[in-house]
C-alpha cells in the first residue's frame, strides 16, 4: 500500500489517499476542498472505492459531499458519529470489520473518546488515527460527545496492540509519527 497525504481545509486536516498497485484507493477524512485529492487520483489512474471517516467533526468531513458526487464512492463512518453528517452514510461501522477494495485491505478499529463513534483504520503497517492520537499528544475530549475515559481505553487498546511495532501513525492533524516514538515521547501513553 502507498499513501498520499493532503493537509486540507481551514484546520489542515490530514486527508489521505491509501492505494494499491491495482489502482484501488480509499480516501480518508476529506476535510476541505477535495480538488487536489481528485486531481491526484485522476493523474495516477486511481479509483476511489471508498470514503472513510475517522470521526464526524466538520474539519474532517467538509469535502465529503463533493468527493462523493465526483467519484460515486460509498461513505463509511462509525455508527456513533453518523448523526454529525449532513448526508447519509452508505455503511455504519462498529469496529472489527475488515474492508476490502480491490487489493486494498483495511481493518476498522473502534476508537471512541474524541467522539462517540471514532474509528482508526489500519492497513499494511499504517494506522490512520484521526484525532485519537497525535505526535506526542492525543485528541481533545472537551467537545460534545468526547470522553476522557473512553479515549484512555482506546489508547490502551492501541498501545497494547501496536507498542512493540514500527507501525506508522498518520494523525488527523500534524506530523506523521510511529509507535516507537510515541511510546518514548507521548506522556499520554
C-alpha positions as CSV (number, residue, x, y, z in Angstrom):
1,X,0.0,0.0,0.0
2,X,1.1,3.6,-0.7
3,X,-0.3,6.7,0.9
4,X,-0.5,10.3,-0.4
5,X,-1.1,12.9,2.2
6,X,-3.0,16.2,1.7
7,X,-3.4,18.6,4.6
8,X,-6.6,20.4,3.6
9,X,-9.3,22.7,5.0
10,X,-9.1,25.6,7.3
11,X,-7.6,23.4,10.1
12,X,-5.3,21.5,7.7
13,X,-6.7,18.0,8.5
14,X,-4.6,15.2,7.1
15,X,-6.6,13.8,4.2
16,X,-5.1,10.6,2.9
17,X,-5.3,8.6,-0.3
18,X,-4.4,5.0,0.5
19,X,-4.0,2.9,-2.6
20,X,-2.6,-0.3,-4.1
21,X,-0.9,-1.1,-7.4
22,X,-4.2,-2.3,-8.9
23,X,-5.5,1.3,-8.7
24,X,-7.9,0.7,-5.9
25,X,-8.0,3.6,-3.4
26,X,-9.7,4.8,-0.3
27,X,-9.8,8.5,0.7
28,X,-9.7,9.1,4.5
29,X,-11.0,12.3,6.1
30,X,-11.6,14.7,3.2
31,X,-11.9,17.8,5.5
32,X,-11.8,20.5,2.9
33,X,-11.9,21.1,-0.9
34,X,-11.1,17.7,-2.3
35,X,-9.9,19.0,-5.7
36,X,-6.2,18.3,-5.1
37,X,-7.2,14.7,-4.0
38,X,-9.4,14.2,-7.1
39,X,-6.6,15.6,-9.4
40,X,-4.1,13.3,-7.8
41,X,-6.3,10.2,-8.2
42,X,-7.0,11.1,-11.9
43,X,-3.4,11.7,-12.6
44,X,-2.4,8.4,-11.1
45,X,-5.3,6.5,-12.5
46,X,-6.7,5.6,-9.1
47,X,-10.3,4.5,-8.5
48,X,-11.8,5.9,-5.3
49,X,-13.5,2.8,-3.9
50,X,-14.5,4.3,-0.5
51,X,-14.6,7.4,1.6
52,X,-13.6,6.6,5.2
53,X,-14.2,9.0,8.1
54,X,-12.3,8.6,11.4
55,X,-15.0,10.7,13.0
56,X,-17.7,13.2,12.2
57,X,-16.2,16.6,13.0
58,X,-16.6,19.1,10.1
59,X,-12.8,19.7,9.8
60,X,-12.6,16.0,8.6
61,X,-15.8,15.9,6.6
62,X,-16.3,19.2,4.7
63,X,-15.2,17.7,1.4
64,X,-17.3,14.5,1.6
65,X,-20.3,15.7,-0.4
66,X,-18.2,16.9,-3.4
67,X,-15.9,13.9,-3.3
68,X,-18.9,11.6,-3.2
69,X,-20.5,13.4,-6.1
70,X,-17.3,13.3,-8.2
71,X,-16.4,9.7,-7.5
72,X,-19.6,7.9,-6.6
73,X,-17.7,6.2,-3.8
74,X,-19.6,4.8,-0.8
75,X,-19.2,6.7,2.5
76,X,-18.2,4.9,5.8
77,X,-18.3,6.3,9.3
78,X,-18.6,4.9,12.9
79,X,-22.2,4.3,13.9
80,X,-21.9,6.7,16.8
81,X,-20.9,9.6,14.6
82,X,-23.4,9.2,11.8
83,X,-25.6,11.9,13.2
84,X,-22.9,14.5,12.7
85,X,-23.1,14.3,8.9
86,X,-25.3,16.3,6.6
87,X,-25.8,13.3,4.2
88,X,-26.4,9.7,4.9
89,X,-23.5,7.2,5.1
90,X,-23.6,4.1,3.0
91,X,-22.2,2.0,5.7
92,X,-22.1,2.4,9.5
93,X,-19.1,0.8,11.2
94,X,-19.0,-0.8,14.7
95,X,-15.3,-1.6,14.6
96,X,-13.8,-5.0,13.9
97,X,-14.7,-5.0,10.3
98,X,-12.3,-5.8,7.5
99,X,-12.9,-3.7,4.4
100,X,-11.6,-4.9,1.1
101,X,-11.5,-2.7,-2.0
102,X,-9.6,-4.5,-4.8
103,X,-6.1,-5.1,-3.5
104,X,-6.6,-2.7,-0.5
105,X,-7.5,-4.4,2.8
106,X,-8.3,-2.1,5.7
107,X,-9.1,-3.1,9.3
108,X,-11.5,-0.9,11.3
109,X,-10.5,-0.3,14.9
110,X,-13.0,1.3,17.3
111,X,-11.5,4.4,19.0
112,X,-14.2,6.4,20.8
113,X,-13.1,9.2,23.1
114,X,-12.6,12.2,20.9
115,X,-16.1,11.5,19.6
116,X,-18.6,8.7,20.4
117,X,-18.1,6.9,17.1
118,X,-14.4,7.5,16.5
119,X,-12.6,4.9,14.3
120,X,-9.0,4.2,13.4
121,X,-8.1,2.4,10.2
122,X,-5.1,0.0,9.9
123,X,-3.5,-1.3,6.7
124,X,-0.1,-2.6,5.8
125,X,1.8,-1.1,8.7
126,X,0.0,2.2,8.8
127,X,-2.6,3.4,11.4
128,X,-4.8,6.2,10.3
129,X,-5.5,7.6,13.7
130,X,-7.7,10.6,13.1
131,X,-7.9,12.8,16.2
132,X,-7.4,9.9,18.6
133,X,-3.6,10.0,18.6
134,X,-1.2,12.8,17.5
135,X,2.6,13.1,17.5
136,X,3.3,13.4,21.3
137,X,-0.3,14.2,22.1
138,X,-3.9,12.9,21.9
139,X,-7.2,14.2,20.8
140,X,-9.2,16.6,22.9
141,X,-12.3,15.3,24.8
142,X,-13.9,18.6,25.9
143,X,-16.2,18.9,22.8
144,X,-19.7,17.4,22.8
145,X,-19.5,13.6,22.6
146,X,-16.0,13.5,23.9
147,X,-15.0,11.3,26.9
148,X,-11.6,11.1,28.5
149,X,-12.4,7.7,30.0
150,X,-13.3,6.3,26.5
151,X,-10.2,7.9,25.0
152,X,-8.0,6.3,27.6
153,X,-9.5,2.9,26.9
154,X,-9.0,3.4,23.1
155,X,-5.3,4.5,23.6
156,X,-4.7,1.5,25.9
157,X,-6.1,-0.9,23.2
158,X,-4.0,0.7,20.5
159,X,-0.9,0.7,22.7
160,X,-1.4,-3.0,23.7
161,X,-1.6,-4.0,20.0
162,X,1.0,-1.7,18.4
163,X,3.5,-0.5,21.0
164,X,6.2,-3.0,20.1
165,X,6.0,-2.3,16.4
166,X,7.2,0.2,13.9
167,X,3.6,0.9,12.8
168,X,3.4,4.4,11.3
169,X,0.8,6.7,12.7
170,X,-0.9,9.3,10.4
171,X,-2.8,11.6,12.8
172,X,-5.7,13.7,11.9
173,X,-3.5,16.8,12.0
174,X,0.2,17.4,12.1
175,X,3.3,15.3,11.5
176,X,3.4,11.6,10.8
177,X,4.9,9.5,13.7
178,X,5.2,5.9,14.8
179,X,4.5,3.9,17.9
180,X,8.2,3.5,18.9
181,X,8.5,7.3,19.0
182,X,5.2,7.7,20.8
183,X,6.0,5.2,23.5
184,X,9.1,7.2,24.4
185,X,7.7,10.7,24.0
186,X,4.0,10.8,24.4
187,X,3.1,11.3,28.1
188,X,-0.5,10.0,27.4
189,X,0.7,6.5,26.5
